[in-house]
């Protein structure tokens, strides 16, 4: 299956799709190593890095 990136970007920017729903955990940039470890150990499915 292929996706048109421009179409996907538009629906995300228009608010039709909330990509945040696919993430199961949030981490700061300083916690990136922990995020990878948690995904590797199946404690998290998708990690989102939050930049502040």
Long-range contacts (C-beta under 8 A, 24 or more apart in sequence): 20-48, 22-46, 23-47, 23-48, 26-50, 28-52
